[in-house]
Amino acid sequence: MIAIYARVSTEEQAKHGFSLNDQVRQCQLKAGTNKVKEYIDDGVSGEFLDRPALTKLREDVREGIISKIICLDPDRLSRKLMNQLIITDEFDRRGIELIFVNGEYSKTPEGNLFYSMRGAIAEFEKSKINERMSRGRREKARQGKVLRDFQVYGYRYDKELERFIVDEDEAAIVSLIFDLFTQPNTMVQGLNGIALYLTSKGVPTKRGASVWHRQVVRQIIMNRAYIGEFYQNRWNTEGMLGNKHRKDDEKVPMKERPKNEWILIPCPAIIDESQFEHAQRLLSESRRRWAQKSKHPYLLSGLLRCGDCGNTMTGRLSNNWGKKVPEYTDIKNTAGAKAKGCGRRVKA
């Protein structure tokens, strides 16, 4: 069977007008028939190999389903020369004919050289595009403009003015969170208590979720935007674009840049600076308190998993008729826990 592979990234759609329909049409003309199997990656960067349609194509090639592959151009297969060579070598070893609409590459030393040169140029072009875009974003940030909607709770993003505007309803919740955390009260206690309280009151998160997690509350309390300091160019996300297609242990982590590279953008303050600094001291004391070793260590805590609900089982002391009994349980009381557990208990 003849296969057609087409790919377009969001950036290319917007800037260069690449059309998937046009790619498919030209590949069909090259094939001379409409009886083809289409493999299409829509809005996926060509920087990495783990793409849904490309992965399926490679699997079908290994299964012997495909005999010929038609693609518009080598840079549709990949924007990296090494990845291009890996894919083409994989197809060659199985005797698959790979045809490009834009250009013929004969299996000769000269043809292989020209193919490699085209791949190197495509990789160079992609790197230059990324460099120009990054430089342009940094320059806009230095001019005091917010580059995009960073989904900061308490603010709305004005796309025309390229700045944050206080969202009065969310700002009131931000003030409430700081008040509950910094002022003694009988309503809630700690990050977990605040998250449970907001959930019980039906307050939606920034993304519209009905359940608050303690970590979200922590991030709000630590965010210096609430005292008028929003930083851009703080995080290096290079290589993270393909994380959604990678396994958990292969994902590229986000890294913090050196502080001298951060770009400060003033924004409307919601919290008084003295209250903010007091909250940071309380957080620091809390971290030191919980960093101490547990009085009752459990050898298998976090290693066991419930066979029914899948939750990890952690050690605790339960009260059995006034007697403390060590046990493992899958019950999760943390605010925002994905699964509360089915209640399984095993004696330690």
C-alpha positions in Angstrom: 0.0 0.0 0.0 1.1 3.6 -0.7 1.4 5.9 2.3 1.3 9.7 2.4 2.9 11.5 5.2 2.1 15.2 5.9 2.9 17.5 8.7 2.5 21.1 9.7 3.3 22.9 12.9 1.2 25.7 14.3 4.0 28.2 13.7 4.3 27.2 10.0 0.6 27.4 9.5 0.5 30.9 10.8 3.7 32.3 9.3 4.3 30.4 6.0 0.8 29.3 4.9 1.6 25.5 4.7 -1.6 23.7 4.2 -2.2 20.0 5.0 -4.8 19.7 2.3 -2.3 21.0 -0.3 0.4 18.6 0.9 -1.9 15.7 0.6 -3.2 16.8 -2.8 0.4 17.1 -4.2 1.4 13.8 -2.7 -1.7 12.1 -4.3 -0.8 13.6 -7.7 2.7 12.2 -7.3 1.3 8.8 -6.4 -1.1 8.9 -9.4 -4.0 7.5 -7.3 -6.3 8.5 -4.5 -6.1 5.0 -3.0 -3.5 5.8 -0.4 -3.2 5.6 3.4 -2.8 9.1 5.0 -0.6 9.7 8.0 -1.1 13.3 9.1 0.5 15.2 12.1 -1.4 18.4 12.5 0.2 21.1 14.6 3.2 19.0 15.6 6.8 20.3 15.5 9.3 18.5 13.4 12.0 18.8 16.0 11.4 15.4 17.6 10.6 11.9 16.4 7.7 11.0 18.7 4.8 12.2 16.6 1.5 10.2 16.6 1.1 9.8 12.8 4.8 9.3 12.2 5.0 6.6 14.9 2.0 4.8 13.4 3.7 5.0 9.9 6.9 3.5 11.3 4.9 0.7 13.0 3.0 -0.1 9.8 6.3 -0.2 7.9 7.6 -2.7 10.4 4.4 -4.8 10.0 4.9 -4.9 6.2 1.7 -3.0 5.4 3.4 -0.1 3.5 5.4 -0.5 0.3 5.9 3.1 -0.8 5.9 6.4 1.1 5.3 9.8 -0.5 6.1 13.1 1.3 6.2 16.7 0.1 9.7 17.5 1.3 12.4 16.1 3.6 11.7 18.7 6.3 8.2 17.4 6.7 9.8 14.1 8.0 12.0 16.0 10.4 13.6 19.4 11.1 16.7 17.6 12.4 19.2 16.0 10.1 20.0 13.1 12.5 16.3 12.3 12.8 15.9 12.5 9.0 18.7 10.0 8.5 17.3 7.7 11.2 13.9 7.6 9.5 15.2 7.1 5.9 17.7 4.4 7.0 14.9 2.6 8.8 12.8 2.7 5.6 15.7 1.7 3.4 16.5 -1.4 5.4 13.0 -2.7 4.8 13.1 -1.9 1.1 10.5 0.9 1.3 10.6 3.4 -1.5 10.6 7.0 -0.2 9.6 9.6 -2.7 9.6 13.4 -2.2 7.4 15.7 -4.3 10.0 18.5 -4.1 13.1 16.9 -5.4 14.5 13.6 -6.5 17.3 12.0 -4.4 19.0 9.1 -6.1 20.7 6.4 -4.1 24.2 7.5 -5.1 27.0 9.2 -3.1 26.1 12.5 -4.7 22.3 12.0 -4.1 23.0 11.1 -0.4 25.2 14.1 0.0 22.6 16.5 -1.4 19.9 14.9 0.8 22.1 15.4 3.9 22.8 19.0 2.8 19.0 19.7 2.5 18.5 18.2 6.0 21.3 20.3 7.5 19.8 23.5 5.9 16.4 22.7 7.3 17.8 22.2 10.8 19.8 25.4 10.5 16.7 27.3 9.3 14.6 26.0 12.3 17.4 27.0 14.7 17.5 30.5 13.2 13.7 30.9 13.4 13.8 29.9 17.1 16.6 32.3 17.8 14.8 35.2 16.1 11.6 34.5 17.9 13.3 34.2 21.3 15.2 37.4 20.7 12.0 39.2 19.7 10.2 38.0 22.7 13.0 39.1 25.1 13.0 42.6 23.5 9.2 42.9 23.9 9.6 41.9 27.5 12.3 44.5 28.1 9.8 47.1 26.8 7.5 46.1 29.7 5.0 44.0 27.6 3.5 40.8 28.8 4.1 38.3 26.0 1.0 36.1 26.5 -1.7 35.0 28.9 0.3 33.3 31.6 -3.0 32.4 33.5 -2.0 34.1 36.7 -4.9 33.8 39.2 -6.1 37.3 40.2 -5.4 38.9 36.8 -6.9 39.1 33.3 -4.6 39.4 30.2 -5.3 42.4 28.0 -4.1 41.2 24.6 -4.2 44.7 23.0 -2.3 46.5 25.7 -0.2 43.4 26.4 -0.4 43.7 30.2 -2.2 42.3 33.2 -5.4 43.8 34.6 -6.7 43.0 38.1 -9.6 40.6 38.1 -11.6 41.9 41.1 -13.3 38.6 41.9 -10.2 36.5 41.7 -8.2 39.2 43.5 -10.6 39.0 46.4 -9.9 35.2 46.7 -6.1 35.9 46.6 -6.5 38.4 49.5 -8.6 35.8 51.3 -5.9 33.1 50.8 -3.2 35.4 52.3 -5.4 36.4 55.2 -6.3 32.8 56.1 -2.6 31.8 55.9 -1.1 34.7 57.8 -3.7 35.5 60.4 -4.7 33.1 63.2 -8.3 31.9 62.7 -10.7 29.1 63.6 -11.9 28.5 59.9 -8.9 26.7 58.3 -5.4 25.6 59.1 -2.5 25.5 56.7 -2.3 25.1 52.9 -4.4 21.9 52.9 -7.1 23.5 55.0 -7.3 26.5 52.6 -7.6 24.3 49.6 -10.4 22.3 51.3 -12.2 25.5 52.3 -12.1 27.0 48.7 -13.3 23.6 47.3 -16.2 23.5 49.8 -17.2 27.0 48.9 -17.4 26.2 45.2 -14.7 28.7 44.2 -13.4 27.7 40.7 -9.6 27.6 40.0 -8.1 29.7 37.2 -8.7 26.8 34.8 -12.3 26.4 36.0 -11.7 23.2 38.1 -13.9 22.7 41.1 -11.2 21.2 43.3 -8.3 23.1 44.7 -5.0 21.4 45.4 -2.7 22.5 48.3 0.1 23.0 45.8 -2.0 25.5 43.8 -2.5 27.4 47.1 1.3 27.3 47.8 2.1 28.6 44.3 -0.3 31.5 44.8 1.3 32.4 48.2 4.8 32.2 46.6 4.0 34.3 43.5 5.6 37.7 43.7 3.2 39.1 41.0 0.9 39.9 43.9 3.3 42.5 45.1 3.7 44.0 41.6 6.7 41.9 40.4 6.1 39.6 37.5 9.2 38.0 35.8 9.5 36.9 32.2 12.4 34.9 30.7 12.7 33.1 34.0 12.1 29.5 32.8 14.0 27.7 30.1 11.5 25.5 28.3 13.8 24.4 25.4 13.0 20.8 24.3 9.7 20.6 26.2 7.6 20.9 23.1 7.4 17.2 22.6 6.8 16.2 26.2 3.1 15.3 25.5 4.4 12.6 23.2 7.1 11.3 25.5 7.0 8.8 28.4 7.1 10.3 31.9 10.8 9.2 32.5 11.8 10.8 29.1 10.2 14.2 29.5 12.4 17.3 29.4 12.1 19.2 32.7 11.6 23.0 32.8 14.8 24.7 34.1 15.1 28.0 35.9 17.5 30.5 34.2 20.1 32.5 36.2 18.4 35.4 38.1 20.3 38.0 36.1 18.5 36.8 33.0 15.0 37.3 34.4 13.1 40.3 33.1 11.0 42.2 35.6 7.6 43.4 34.4 5.7 45.7 36.8 2.1 44.7 37.3 -0.8 45.9 39.6 -0.2 44.8 43.2 -2.9 42.9 45.1 -1.1 42.1 48.4 0.8 44.3 50.7 4.5 43.6 50.7 4.8 43.1 54.5 2.0 40.5 54.4 3.6 38.7 51.5 7.0 38.5 53.3 5.3 37.3 56.5 3.7 34.5 54.4 7.1 33.5 53.0 8.5 33.2 56.6 5.6 31.0 57.6 6.1 28.8 54.5 9.8 28.5 55.3 9.1 27.5 58.9 6.6 25.0 57.7 9.1 23.4 55.3 11.7 23.1 58.1 9.1 21.6 60.4 8.0 18.9 57.9 11.6 18.2 56.8 12.3 16.5 60.1 12.3 12.7 60.2 9.1 11.0 61.1 8.8 9.6 64.6 7.4 6.4 63.2 9.2 5.2 60.1 7.4 2.7 57.9 9.6 0.4 55.8 7.1 0.0 52.9 5.5 3.4 53.0 4.8 4.6 49.4 6.1 1.3 47.9 2.8 -0.7 48.3 -0.1 0.0 46.0 -3.8 -0.9 46.3 -4.8 -3.5 43.8 -8.3 -2.1 43.4 -8.0 1.7 43.2 -4.2 1.9 42.4 -3.4 4.4 45.1 0.0 4.1 46.9 -0.3 2.9 50.5 1.4 5.0 53.2 2.1 4.2 56.9 0.1 5.7 59.7 -1.0 5.0 63.3 -4.7 4.1 63.6 -6.7 4.3 66.8 -8.2 0.8 67.7 -10.1 1.0 71.0 -7.6 3.4 72.5 -4.6 1.5 71.2 -2.4 2.9 68.5 -2.0 0.3 65.7 0.5 0.9 62.8 -0.9 0.2 59.4 -0.7 0.9 55.7 -3.6 2.6 54.0 -4.6 3.9 50.5 -6.7 6.7 51.9 -5.6 10.2 50.7 -6.8 13.2 52.7 -4.7 15.8 50.9 -6.8 18.5 49.2 -7.0 17.9 45.4 -5.9 14.3 45.6 -6.8 12.6 42.3 -8.3 9.6 44.1 -9.3 9.4 47.8 -8.7 5.6 47.9 -11.1 2.8 48.5 -10.2 2.4 52.2 -7.9 -0.6 52.1 -5.9 -1.1 55.2 -3.0 -3.6 55.9 -1.4 -4.0 59.3 2.3 -2.9 59.3 
